[in-house]
Amino acid sequence: MSRTSTNPKRETLNLRVDPALKADFMAASEEEKKPVAEVLRELMRGYITRAKQRKFVAEARRQSRIIAASKDDADVLRWIERETDTEGWK
């Protein structure tokens, strides 16, 4: 009978770090009684969240500049119509 795992498949990430950085990181995770892998996953999730936020803010700024540079409300409405048509929102 084959053995199945309740954990989803995992990937391995190998990286090189400065020995002092590694030692400090290991000590800090040990102080918090957290496995190093879990701390790294938390850091990765936080980085992804911040990257998505930066992308969202950049897009909001881009759209705000377009709207601010528009001649009138009709121009803004035409721009919105073009954007929603190309994005497949309809």
Secondary structure, 3 states (H helix, E strand, C coil): CCCCCCCCCCCCCCCCCCHHHHHHHHHHHHHCCCCHHHHHHHHHHHHHHHHHHHHHHHHHHHHHHHHHHCCCHHHHHHHHHHHHHHCCCC
